[in-house]
Amino acid sequence: MQDKLMLMIPGPTPVPERVLLAMARHPIGHRSGEFSKILEEVMAGLKWLHQTQNEICILCASGTGAMEAGIINFLSPGDKVLVGNNGKFGDRWAKLSRAFGLDVEEITAEWGKALNPEEFREKLEADKEKKIKAVIVTHSETSTGVLNDLETINKHVKAHGEALIIVDAVTSLGAVNVPVDEWGLDVVASGSQKGYMIPPGLGFVAVSEKAWKAYEKATLPKFYLDLGAYRKANAKNSTPFTPPVNLIFALKEALAMMKEEGLENIFARHKRLTQLTREGVKALGLPLFARDEDAALAITAVIPDRHDAETIRATMRKKFDIALAGGQDHLKGKIFRIGHLGFVSERDIHTVLAALRETLAELSS
Ligand SMILES: *Cc1c(COP(=O)(O)O)cnc(C)c1O
């Protein structure tokens, strides 16, 4: 049926009507007093969401642009970095770091398993000369539905003392607790089309004082993503370049909605949705890809058992107008993923589970 698509992928995620309506107006001048006021309000909201007093830079970029900004602003060619890699996005951090000439050492885990914080501890403790300049971790690994133990990994980084902790929080921010100041996270990257409940197009980077000190010495080339320019503009409630003005309207509305719900309630809802999804899928007899204790609270990856994941997805799409995500890279056809991040309720999960039951029955008949 037309206009009935239900997005149950990990991003873009569904956008509330209130947010869509906030976008449906003429853009205004980005140097106007009116826009400055909106930016000021948005900035306060972003700090609330990140639980931080750190500077937050708003970029016109997808999440990967925010990741790239998180590398090139704080490091120099040849710098040694430890990169956690247990999925598509951890792998992206490694590729990105290599593309900019960093000396990358990877800590890996099989896709579907969490990174082992002990391996980080060993490497960091062995680094007596403090050669490791950054530890780079994907908090919620969207490709497999695994949540890495950022809190413990970060404790080992803090014990090292020198290295920055650089985090991809794209599918954890707004789903699970990411207390940026309490944990002392130096660089936190996120993107608008995930937990923020707004369309794709904005990237965010939260930057600690320690990271700004590293910025002063970092020599990788940068221009559009030079966060120093964003910091300077932030001080005047402004932006260095033309921002996607209507997405900022959307962001303001989405942050207002999040505040009305409250952080604790948002985290509790994502936990409930995850449990509901996992129990429902198990009850249908399908194995889950990640263990309960490693489960990300934004995405559930499912092993389709006797069926082909792509056939399940195509049937769900055709019969029920429900979009599910497939497996990435070597997991294509081997798993499918249900996104339950952002503007998602219990009713949505019940709908997906009922449709999945019908789909499995049809494919088995
Ligand atoms: C979506 C996502 C990104 C960013 O992807 P873009 O397509 O560049 O927005 C980065 N990391 C994770 C974990 C993601 O889920």
The ligand as an SDF file (V2000), in Angstrom:
LIG
                    3D

 15 15  0  0  0  0  0  0  0  0999 V2000
   24.7320    4.5810   10.9370 C   0  0  0  0  0  0  0  0  0  0  0  0
   26.0190    4.4240   11.6160 C   0  0  0  0  0  0  0  0  0  0  0  0
   27.1270    5.2200   11.3000 C   0  0  0  0  0  0  0  0  0  0  0  0
   27.1050    6.3280   10.2930 C   0  0  0  0  0  0  0  0  0  0  0  0
   26.7240    5.9590    9.0400 O   0  0  0  0  0  0  0  0  0  0  0  0
   26.3660    7.0830    7.9900 P   0  0  0  0  0  0  0  0  0  0  0  0
   25.7640    6.3070    6.8840 O   0  0  0  0  0  0  0  0  0  0  0  0
   27.6190    7.7450    7.6060 O   0  0  0  0  0  0  0  0  0  0  0  0
   25.4090    8.0180    8.6740 O   0  0  0  0  0  0  0  0  0  0  0  0
   28.2810    5.0630   12.0290 C   0  0  0  0  0  0  0  0  0  0  0  0
   28.3670    4.1540   13.0070 N   0  0  0  0  0  0  0  0  0  0  0  0
   27.3380    3.3720   13.3480 C   0  0  0  0  0  0  0  0  0  0  0  0
   27.5090    2.4140   14.4720 C   0  0  0  0  0  0  0  0  0  0  0  0
   26.1300    3.4790   12.6710 C   0  0  0  0  0  0  0  0  0  0  0  0
   25.0920    2.7140   13.0270 O   0  0  0  0  0  0  0  0  0  0  0  0
  1  2  1  0
  2  3  1  0
  2 14  2  0
  3  4  1  0
  3 10  2  0
  4  5  1  0
  5  6  1  0
  6  7  2  0
  6  8  1  0
  6  9  1  0
 10 11  1  0
 11 12  2  0
 12 13  1  0
 12 14  1  0
 14 15  1  0
M  END
$$$$
